[in-house]
Amino acid sequence: MSAGHGHGHGHGHALGGDPRDDRRRLAVVVAITGAALVTGVVGAAWSGSLALLADAGHVLTDVAGLVIALVAATLALRPASPRRTWGYRRAEVLAATLQASVLLAVGVFVLVEGVRRLLEPPEVASGLMLVFGVVGLVANVACLVVLLRGRGGRSGAPRNVNLRAAVLEVANDGLGSVAVIVAAVVIALTGWARADALVSVLIGCLILPRTVRLLRETTGVLLEAVPPGLDLEDVRRHLLELPHVLAVHDLHASQITTGLPVLSAHVVLDDSCFGDGHAPRVLDDLQACVAEHFPVAVHHATFQLEPASHAGHEPVTHD
């Protein structure tokens, strides 16, 4: 006889934040960033600055990415159904992956264009460049305040990967605005026009590394990799230390979305456990173990309990 169990113990599928609050934040940031985009395009056309144009292109991806994030946050509010038992929780990971992919392409483009402009520097109106750089920076700071206010992650960062992607885009764009301001000051004081193109290359360098890290994280979720911080061999070792547990096989762990790890395993018990009432108590011990003993707490675990005599009926097992 075998028994499968997905324990509840009163926990839901919450991600540690209010999805409606996330949506409100994103809506405000989309409005601010949209206004910054229009301002940046006007400033680039007026001043002739490549750095402002590159930053405006970056802001354009911010707007597109934030709209995607807003749509994902809205989908996340939809309840689970018999056809979609986790609802649309993974929409945030898909949105963050798309955001990061677009941002990666923009980073490469900015680097290539910046190098080309280093060879043929255009004339730039440094005064206008400075004004629009400051306007862009103010917009970026306002967006960051909205996104980070009240979040509970490490160093104040959002736990939700969708919001973290939005923060990454806005923060990188803010650094780009700072670089634009510095370039404008250098051109105004020294007349060195290549500072504009050099800043464009710097903006590209700011975009790429963190974007690649975000892509690695989101693709890991989509490929159902083991959640970072969870060592399955350590999990197996702890489970085997529990009374009456003889073996653990078909042990798997992944994430539905950020902050929502899931785990499943087949656990072999003494045959006597299924006759003397020990099996339910062992199941409680298994659930408590994965929920309390590891850096990543797994509250959604499913264990199939098997008597040792069931081994002959298992066609294929996986460690």
Summary of the structure (lengths in Angstrom):
residues: 319
radius of gyration: 25.7
end to end distance: 20.9
largest distance: 87.6
contacts: 1090
relative contact order: 0.14
helix: 64%
strand: 10%
